[in-house]
């Protein structure tokens, strides 16, 4: 495979489209369009793999439950189960972004960071966006009062039993990362 040309199609703040001209293994020219959080003219030239965002996987230490959110997602035209998440600000650490986003979206505070993933890609056929998963213990009383006007979030405390019930509920939509973690939680009862 050989990338021949990358053209930036849009110029927005948080998401842009790029067109790529490339050669396949048989030297046939092909085109591909993908979305990127980058504002570079060619995001394939960026150095290193700093994640664009953080996804927080919180376990409430007092309630002994997994914390999830049900959030309105514009691209789905409806609500989706997921975990608190957000973009990492310039010069912000993954841990600092995770603590900030958890509080903004749920009102909960991180009491202990358990582990952090390297940058992972969830839909590399459509986007180069990467996230780090931050597994944490948290405490406090859930609230949506710190949400931005563009957010419509309900905080959910999920027991192992509830996780087993909702995993295959055809009426619920899940973010792929969240479904995988929820499935593991249903099996093990821990993160």
C-alpha positions, -999 to 999 in steps of 0.1 A, spaced: 0 0 0 12 34 -9 -3 68 2 1 92 -27 -19 122 -16 -39 135 13 -63 164 9 -81 182 37 -118 186 27 -132 205 57 -120 230 82 -139 226 115 -127 228 151 -132 193 165 -136 171 134 -125 172 98 -128 150 66 -98 140 46 -95 124 11 -67 100 5 -54 88 -29 -35 56 -25 -23 26 -44 -34 -9 -34 -11 -40 -36 -18 -44 -73 -8 -7 -80 -44 3 -86 -52 39 -75 -80 41 -50 -97 69 -29 -107 68 7 -124 94 29 -119 95 67 -126 117 96 -100 130 120 -98 151 151 -67 167 136 -65 201 122 -33 194 102 -33 195 65 -21 158 66 -29 140 99 -9 110 87 23 130 93 17 136 130 44 123 153 36 98 180 2 85 191 -11 108 217 -48 99 222 -74 124 211 -97 116 240 -101 97 272 -128 72 281 -133 67 318 -143 33 331 -154 41 367 -163 17 395 -182 34 424 -164 21 456 -193 28 480 -221 14 458 -199 -14 444 -213 -7 409 -201 2 375 -208 38 365 -222 42 330 -240 71 313 -269 71 289 -263 100 266 -281 115 236 -258 111 206 -267 134 177 -253 110 150 -277 82 163 -307 105 168 -311 88 202 -296 76 234 -266 53 239 -251 36 268 -214 44 272 -188 57 297 -179 93 305 -155 105 279 -141 137 264 -113 153 244 -80 158 260 -70 195 261 -36 207 249 -9 201 275 -34 181 297 -25 146 309 -48 116 303 -54 113 340 -62 150 344 -86 149 315 -102 117 329 -108 133 363 -122 165 347 -146 146 324 -158 122 350 -167 151 373 -183 172 345 -204 143 332 -213 125 364 -205 147 394 -182 119 407 -146 122 417 -117 98 411 -104 82 442 -79 59 426 -66 53 391 -64 15 385 -49 14 350 -46 33 317 -46 18 282 -23 30 254 -41 48 226 -67 25 209 -87 29 177 -123 19 177 -134 24 141 -102 27 119 -122 22 87 -139 56 93 -115 76 115 -80 79 130 -94 90 164 -78 73 193 -87 71 229 -71 59 261 -92 40 285 -88 51 321 -100 25 347 -107 42 380 -124 39 413 -147 68 421 -169 82 449 -196 108 454 -232 113 445 -241 111 408 -255 143 392 -259 157 358 -258 193 370 -223 199 357 -232 189 321 -228 214 293 -260 226 274 -250 203 245 -250 172 268 -281 152 277 -267 126 302 -283 103 327 -258 86 351 -265 49 356 -251 27 385 -249 -8 371 -247 -40 392 -234 -72 379 -270 -85 377 -282 -54 358 -253 -57 334 -263 -93 326 -299 -81 319 -291 -51 296 -262 -66 276 -286 -81 250 -315 -57 253 -324 -49 217 -339 -16 227 -305 -3 241 -277 11 220 -241 7 232 -208 22 223 -185 -7 212 -159 -2 239 -186 1 266 -203 -31 255 -171 -50 257 -163 -37 292 -199 -42 303 -197 -78 291 -165 -84 311 -181 -68 342 -212 -90 338 -189 -121 338 -165 -110 366 -183 -84 387 -153 -62 386 -132 -40 363 
